[in-house]
Amino acid sequence: MTDVRVMTGDDIDAVSAIRVRGWQSAYAGIVPQGYLDAMSAPEDAARRREWFAHDTGRVENLVSADGAEVTGWAAHGPYRGDDAEPGDGELYAIYVRPDRIGTGAGRALIGAVLARAADRGFPRLRLWVLADNARARRFYEKAGFVADGAEQQEDYDDVFLREVRYVRGASSDAAGEADASAS
């Protein structure tokens, strides 16, 4: 059974390990290998502890857990782009431990993010995804997100990779919709 809850400081090491392993797994063959190899869970955890020490509540971090074991992490908050509609939110990140992909942890996280974003007053939720990340794009599409035509380039060790933006409306019954569409 996957539960979703607000992340605490005690989750930082697990979340950092999930983020780094998630990047190394999801982006292998897409992002330059040297960039992925240089990622460090302890360094990520140190940055995350600094962020937690100065948390303003603007970003909400959620974790999925199976009992006491953290299996995934997601973060959302206000949209950071200049072209946002009033009140737009953004899914900044969502990662599940690679060995837990397909177990429902991702569906539980995206459902909770959608419901909580609606509760926070975001009428829409946007996200950016690497264009070549087919697995993630399928996941988002099953959760009701659609590409809106916006693109940008991100620099990874002097290799520019194309990202596409997805959007979906947030609603109070979003958790059920995401669960049903992603199964």
PAZAPA-4460 file (N, C-alpha, C; in steps of 0.05 Angstrom, whole numbers, plus 32768, in hexadecimal, padded with zeros to 4 digits):
% residues 183
    n_x    n_y    n_z   ca_x   ca_y   ca_z    c_x    c_y    c_z   seq   type   mol
   8011   7FE8   8000   8000   8000   8000   8012   8019   8000     1      M     A
   800E   802A   7FED   801D   8043   7FEB   800E   805A   7FF8     2      T     A
   801B   8067   800B   8010   807E   8017   8020   8096   800E     3      D     A
   8013   80AE   800D   8020   80C6   8005   801D   80DA   801D     4      V     A
   8033   80E7   8024   8033   80FA   803A   8046   8111   8033     5      R     A
   8045   8126   8043   8057   813C   8040   8073   8133   8049     6      V     A
   8087   813B   803A   80A3   8134   8040   80AC   8142   8059     7      M     A
   80BC   8134   8069   80C8   8141   8081   80E7   8140   807E     8      T     A
   80F4   814E   8090   8111   814E   8090   811D   8132   8092     9      G     A
   810F   8120   80A0   8118   8104   80A3   8119   80F5   8089    10      D     A
   810B   80FF   8074   8109   80F2   805A   811F   80FB   8047    11      D     A
   812F   810E   804F   8142   811B   803C   8155   8107   802F    12      I     A
   8162   80F6   803F   8175   80E3   8033   8167   80D0   801F    13      D     A
   8150   80C6   8026   8141   80B4   8014   8139   80C2   7FFB    14      A     A
   812F   80DB   7FFD   8126   80EA   7FE6   813E   80F0   7FD4    15      V     A
   8155   80F8   7FDF   816C   80FD   7FCF   8176   80E4   7FC0    16      S     A
   8175   80CE   7FCD   817D   80B5   7FC0   8169   80AE   7FA9    17      A     A
   8150   80B2   7FAE   813B   80AD   7F99   8140   80C0   7F82    18      I     A
   8145   80DA   7F87   8148   80ED   7F72   8161   80E6   7F60    19      R     A
   8177   80E0   7F6D   8190   80DA   7F5E   818C   80C0   7F4F    20      V     A
   8183   80AB   7F5C   817F   8091   7F4E   816A   8094   7F38    21      R     A
   8155   80A5   7F3D   8141   80A9   7F29   814C   80B7   7F10    22      G     A
   815D   80CB   7F14   816A   80D9   7EFE   817B   80C5   7EEE    23      W     A
   818B   80B6   7EFD   819F   80A4   7EF0   8190   808E   7EE1    24      Q     A
   8179   8086   7EEA   816A   8071   7EDC   815A   807D   7EC5    25      S     A
   814A   8092   7ECA   8138   809D   7EB6   8146   80AA   7E9F    26      A     A
   815D   80B7   7EA5   816A   80C7   7E90   8182   80BA   7E84    27      Y     A
   8187   80A0   7E8A   819D   8092   7E7D   8198   8091   7E5F    28      A     A
   81AD   8098   7E50   81AA   8099   7E33   819D   80B3   7E28    29      G     A
   8194   80C5   7E3A   8188   80DE   7E32   819A   80F5   7E3B    30      I     A
   81A0   80F6   7E55   81B2   810A   7E61   81CE   80FF   7E60    31      V     A
   81E3   8110   7E5B   81FE   8106   7E59   8205   80F5   7E72    32      P     A
   8212   80DE   7E6E   8218   80CC   7E83   822A   80D9   7E99    33      Q     A
   823C   80EA   7E90   824E   80F8   7EA4   823E   8109   7EB7    34      G     A
   8229   8115   7EAE   8217   8125   7EBF   8209   8113   7ED3    35      Y     A
   81FF   80FD   7ECA   81F1   80EA   7EDC   8205   80DE   7EF0    36      L     A
   821D   80D6   7EE7   8231   80CA   7EF9   823A   80DE   7F0E    37      D     A
   8239   80F7   7F09   8242   810B   7F1C   822D   8111   7F32    38      A     A
   8215   8108   7F2E   8200   810D   7F42   8207   80FD   7F5C    39      M     A
   8201   810A   7F72   8207   80FF   7F8D   81F0   8102   7FA0    40      S     A
   81E7   80EC   7FAB   81D1   80EE   7FBE   81D9   80FD   7FD7    41      A     A
   81F1   80FA   7FE2   81F9   810A   7FF9   81F9   8128   7FF3    42      P     A
   8203   8130   7FDB   8203   814C   7FD4   81E7   8157   7FD1    43      E     A
   81D6   8147   7FC4   81BA   814E   7FC1   81AD   8151   7FDC    44      D     A
   81B2   813F   7FEE   81A7   8141   8009   81B0   815A   8018    45      A     A
   81C9   8161   8015   81D3   817A   8022   81C4   8192   8017    46      A     A
   81C0   8194   7FFD   81B1   81AA   7FF2   8194   81AA   7FFC    47      R     A
   8188   8192   7FFD   816D   818F   8006   816A   8198   8023    48      R     A
   817D   8191   8034   817C   8199   8050   817D   81B8   8053    49      R     A
   818E   81C4   8042   818F   81E1   8042   8174   81ED   803A    50      E     A
   8168   81E2   8026   814E   81EB   801D   8139   81E8   8033    51      W     A
   8139   81D1   8040   8126   81CC   8056   812A   81E0   806C    52      F     A
   8142   81E7   8072   8147   81FA   8088   813B   8216   8082    53      A     A
   8137   821C   8068   812D   8236   8061   8112   8234   8052    54      H     A
   8104   821E   8056   80EA   8219   8049   80D6   822F   804F    55      D     A
   80CA   8239   8039   80B5   824E   803C   8099   8243   8038    56      T     A
   8097   8229   8031   807D   821D   802C   8073   8221   8010    57      G     A
   8083   822F   8000   807B   8234   7FE4   807B   821A   7FD3    58      R     A
   808E   8208   7FD9   8090   81EF   7FCB   8086   81D9   7FDE    59      V     A
   8075   81C7   7FD4   806C   81B1   7FE5   807A   8198   7FDB    60      E     A
   8087   818A   7FED   8094   8170   7FE7   8084   815A   7FF3    61      N     A
   807E   8146   7FE3   806F   812E   7FEC   8080   8116   7FE8    62      L     A
   807C   8101   7FF9   8089   80E8   7FF5   8074   80D2   7FF4    63      V     A
   807A   80BD   7FE5   806A   80A5   7FE6   807A   8092   7FF8    64      S     A
   806B   8082   8007   8078   806F   8019   8069   8055   801A    65      A     A
   8078   8040   801D   806C   8026   8022   8075   801F   803E    66      D     A
   8064   8023   8051   806C   8020   806D   807F   8037   8073    67      G     A
   8096   8030   807F   80A9   8045   8086   80BC   804B   806F    68      A     A
   80BB   803C   8059   80CE   803F   8043   80C4   8053   802E    69      E     A
   80D4   8068   802A   80CD   807D   8016   80D3   8071   7FFB    70      V     A
   80BE   8072   7FE9   80C1   8066   7FCE   80C0   807B   7FB8    71      T     A
   80B8   8094   7FBE   80B7   80A8   7FA9   80B5   80C4   7FB5    72      G     A
   80B9   80D8   7FA4   80B8   80F4   7FAC   80AD   8105   7F96    73      W     A
   809E   8119   7F9D   8094   812D   7F8A   8095   8148   7F97    74      A     A
   8099   815D   7F86   8099   8179   7F90   8089   818A   7F7D    75      A     A
   8078   819B   7F88   8068   81AD   7F77   8065   81C8   7F86    76      H     A
   805E   81DC   7F76   805A   81F7   7F81   8052   8209   7F6A    77      G     A
   8056   8223   7F6E   804E   8237   7F59   805F   8233   7F40    78      P     A
   8052   8238   7F29   8061   8236   7F0F   8077   824B   7F0E    79      Y     A
   808E   8243   7F04   80A5   8255   7F04   80A9   8264   7EEA    80      R     A
   8099   825E   7ED5   809D   826B   7EBC   8090   8286   7EBA    81      G     A
   809A   8296   7EA7   808F   82B1   7EA3   8074   82B1   7E95    82      D     A
   806D   829B   7E88   8055   829A   7E78   803D   828D   7E87    83      D     A
   803F   828C   7EA1   802A   827F   7EB1   8010   828E   7EB1    84      A     A
   7FFB   827F   7EB1   7FE0   828A   7EB6   7FDE   828F   7ED4    85      E     A
   7FCD   82A1   7EDD   7FCB   82A7   7EF9   7FC5   828D   7F0A    86      P     A
   7FD6   8289   7F1E   7FD2   8272   7F30   7FDC   8258   7F27    87      G     A
   7FE9   8256   7F0F   7FF3   823C   7F06   8007   8230   7F19    88      D     A
   8006   8216   7F1C   8019   8207   7F2B   802B   81F7   7F19    89      G     A
   8040   81EB   7F25   8053   81DC   7F16   805B   81C3   7F26    90      E     A
   805C   81AD   7F18   8068   8194   7F23   8085   8196   7F1D    91      L     A
   8095   819C   7F31   80B2   819F   7F2D   80C1   8185   7F29    92      Y     A
   80B8   8170   7F38   80C6   8157   7F37   80B4   8141   7F41    93      A     A
   80B8   8129   7F36   80AB   8111   7F40   80BE   80FA   7F39    94      I     A
   80C6   80EB   7F4D   80D8   80D4   7F49   80CF   80BD   7F5B    95      Y     A
   80D1   80A5   7F51   80CC   808D   7F60   80E5   807C   7F5F    96      V     A
   80EB   806F   7F75   8102   805D   7F75   8100   804B   7F5C    97      R     A
   8115   8048   7F4C   8114   8038   7F34   8108   801C   7F38    98      P     A
   810F   800F   7F4F   8104   7FF4   7F54   80E7   7FF4   7F5C    99      D     A
   80DB   800C   7F60   80BF   800E   7F67   80AD   8019   7F51   100      R     A
   80B9   801E   7F39   80A9   8027   7F23   8095   8011   7F1B   101      I     A
   807C   8019   7F17   8067   8006   7F10   8058   7FFB   7F28   102      G     A
   805E   8004   7F40   8051   7FFA   7F58   803A   800C   7F61   103      T     A
   8036   8022   7F54   8021   8034   7F5D   802B   804C   7F6C   104      G     A
   8044   804D   7F73   804F   8064   7F83   804D   807D   7F73   105      A     A
   8053   807C   7F59   8052   8094   7F48   8035   809E   7F45   106      G     A
   8023   808B   7F41   8006   8093   7F3E   7FFC   80A0   7F58   107      R     A
   8005   8094   7F6F   7FFC   80A0   7F88   8007   80BC   7F8C   108      A     A
   8020   80C0   7F85   802D   80DA   7F87   801F   80EF   7F75   109      L     A
   801B   80E8   7F5B   8010   80FB   7F49   7FF3   8102   7F51   110      I     A
   7FE4   80EE   7F5A   7FC9   80F3   7F64   7FC9   8106   7F7B   111      G     A
   7FDB   8102   7F8E   7FDD   8114   7FA6   7FE6   8130   7F9D   112      A     A
   7FF9   8132   7F8B   8002   814C   7F82   7FEA   815B   7F75   113      V     A
   7FDB   814D   7F64   7FC5   815B   7F56   7FB0   8164   7F6A   114      L     A
   7FA9   8153   7F7D   7F95   815B   7F91   7F9F   8172   7FA2   115      A     A
   7FB8   8170   7FAB   7FC2   8185   7FBD   7FC6   819F   7FAE   116      R     A
   7FCE   819E   7F94   7FD1   81B6   7F84   7FB6   81C4   7F81   117      A     A
   7FA1   81B4   7F7D   7F86   81BF   7F7B   7F7E   81CC   7F96   118      A     A
   7F85   81BF   7FAC   7F7F   81CA   7FC6   7F8E   81E4   7FCC   119      D     A
   7FA6   81E6   7FC0   7FB6   81FE   7FC3   7FAD   8215   7FB0   120      R     A
   7F99   8210   7FA0   7F8E   8224   7F8E   7F9B   8226   7F73   121      G     A
   7FA9   8212   7F6A   7FB5   8212   7F4F   7FA0   8207   7F3C   122      F     A
   7F97   8218   7F29   7F83   820E   7F15   7F8F   81FB   7F01   123      P     A
   7FA9   81FE   7EFC   7FB8   81ED   7EE9   7FD3   81E5   7EF5   124      R     A
   7FDD   81CE   7EEC   7FF7   81C5   7EF4   8007   81C1   7EDB   125      L     A
   801F   81CD   7EDA   8031   81CA   7EC3   8049   81BA   7ECB   126      R     A
   8057   81AF   7EB8   8070   81A1   7EBE   8081   81A1   7EA4   127      L     A
   809B   819E   7EA8   80AE   819B   7E92   80BA   817F   7E93   128      W     A
   80BD   8173   7E7C   80C8   8158   7E7A   80DB   8157   7E61   129      V     A
   80F1   8148   7E64   8102   8144   7E4D   80F3   8137   7E36   130      L     A
   80F5   8142   7E1F   80E6   8138   7E07   80EC   811A   7E02   131      A     A
   8104   8112   7E07   810C   80F6   7E02   8105   80E3   7E18   132      D     A
   80F9   80EC   7E2E   80F1   80DB   7E44   80D5   80CF   7E40   133      N     A
   80D4   80BB   7E2F   80BA   80AF   7E26   80AB   80A4   7E3D   134      A     A
   80B8   8096   7E50   80AA   808A   7E67   809C   80A0   7E77   135      R     A
   80AA   80B5   7E7E   809D   80CB   7E8D   8086   80D8   7E7E   136      A     A
   808A   80DC   7E65   8075   80E9   7E55   805C   80D7   7E55   137      R     A
   805F   80BD   7E52   8048   80AB   7E53   803A   80AD   7E6F   138      R     A
   804A   80AD   7E84   803F   80AF   7E9F   802F   80C9   7EA2   139      F     A
   803A   80DF   7E99   802B   80F9   7E9C   8012   80F9   7E8B   140      Y     A
   8013   80EE   7E73   7FFC   80ED   7E62   7FE6   80DB   7E6E   141      E     A
   7FED   80C5   7E7A   7FD9   80B4   7E87   7FCD   80C2   7E9F   142      K     A
   7FDB   80D5   7EAB   7FD1   80E5   7EC2   7FC1   80FD   7EB9   143      A     A
   7FBD   8100   7E9E   7FAC   8115   7E94   7FBB   812E   7E8B   144      G     A
   7FD5   812E   7E8B   7FE4   8145   7E81   7FE6   8144   7E63   145      F     A
   7FE7   815C   7E56   7FEA   815D   7E39   8000   8171   7E33   146      V     A
   8010   816B   7E1E   8025   817E   7E16   8016   8197   7E0B   147      A     A
   8020   81AF   7E13   8013   81C7   7E0A   8022   81D6   7DF4   148      D     A
   8037   81CA   7DE9   8046   81D6   7DD3   805E   81E6   7DDB   149      G     A
   8061   81EC   7DF5   8078   81FC   7DFE   8091   81E9   7E00   150      A     A
   80A8   81F4   7DF8   80C1   81E5   7DFA   80D7   81F7   7E04   151      E     A
   80EB   81EB   7E10   8103   81FA   7E19   811B   81E7   7E17   152      Q     A
   8132   81F2   7E18   814B   81E3   7E18   8158   81E4   7E33   153      Q     A
   8163   81CE   7E3D   8171   81CE   7E56   818E   81C4   7E50   154      E     A
   81A1   81CF   7E5E   81BD   81C9   7E5A   81C6   81B5   7E6F   155      D     A
   81D0   819E   7E66   81DC   8189   7E76   81F8   8184   7E6C   156      Y     A
   820C   818F   7E7A   8228   818C   7E72   822C   8194   7E55   157      D     A
   8222   81AB   7E4E   8225   81B6   7E33   8216   81A6   7E1D   158      D     A
   8204   8195   7E25   81F2   8187   7E13   81D6   8193   7E18   159      V     A
   81CA   819E   7E04   81B0   81AB   7E07   819A   8196   7DFF   160      F     A
   8188   8192   7E12   8173   817E   7E0F   8158   818D   7E0F   161      L     A
   8146   8184   7DFD   812C   8190   7DFA   8119   8186   7E10   162      R     A
   810B   8199   7E1C   80F5   8193   7E2F   80DB   819C   7E23   163      E     A
   80C6   818E   7E29   80AB   8196   7E21   809A   819A   7E3A   164      V     A
   8087   81AD   7E38   8077   81B3   7E4F   805C   81A5   7E4D   165      R     A
   8053   819A   7E63   8038   818E   7E65   8027   819E   7E79   166      Y     A
   800D   819C   7E76   7FFA   81AA   7E87   7FE1   8199   7E8B   167      V     A
   7FD5   819D   7EA2   7FBA   8191   7EA7   7FAD   81A2   7EBC   168      R     A
   7F92   81A2   7EBB   7F83   81B0   7ED0   7F85   81A1   7EEA   169      G     A
   7F85   81AF   7F00   7F84   81A3   7F1A   7F67   81A3   7F23   170      A     A
   7F5E   818F   7F31   7F43   818E   7F3B   7F43   817F   7F55   171      S     A
   7F2E   8182   7F64   7F2D   8175   7F7F   7F2B   8157   7F7C   172      S     A
   7F22   814D   7F65   7F21   8130   7F62   7F38   8126   7F50   173      D     A
   7F4D   8135   7F4F   7F64   812F   7F3E   7F71   8115   7F46   174      A     A
   7F72   810E   7F5F   7F7F   80F6   7F68   7F72   80DE   7F5C   175      A     A
   7F58   80DD   7F5C   7F4A   80C7   7F50   7F4D   80C5   7F33   176      G     A
   7F4D   80DC   7F25   7F51   80DD   7F08   7F6C   80D2   7F01   177      E     A
   7F81   80DB   7F0F   7F9C   80D2   7F09   7F9F   80B4   7F0E   178      A     A
   7F94   80AA   7F24   7F95   808E   7F2A   7F88   807D   7F14   179      D     A
   7F70   8086   7F0C   7F62   8077   7EF7   7F70   8078   7EDC   180      A     A
   7F7B   808F   7ED5   7F87   8091   7EBB   7FA2   8086   7EB9   181      S     A
   7FB0   8081   7ECF   7FCB   8077   7ECE   7FCD   805A   7ED4   182      A     A
   7FB6   804D   7ED9   7FB8   8030   7EDF   7FB7   801F   7EC6   183      S     A
***
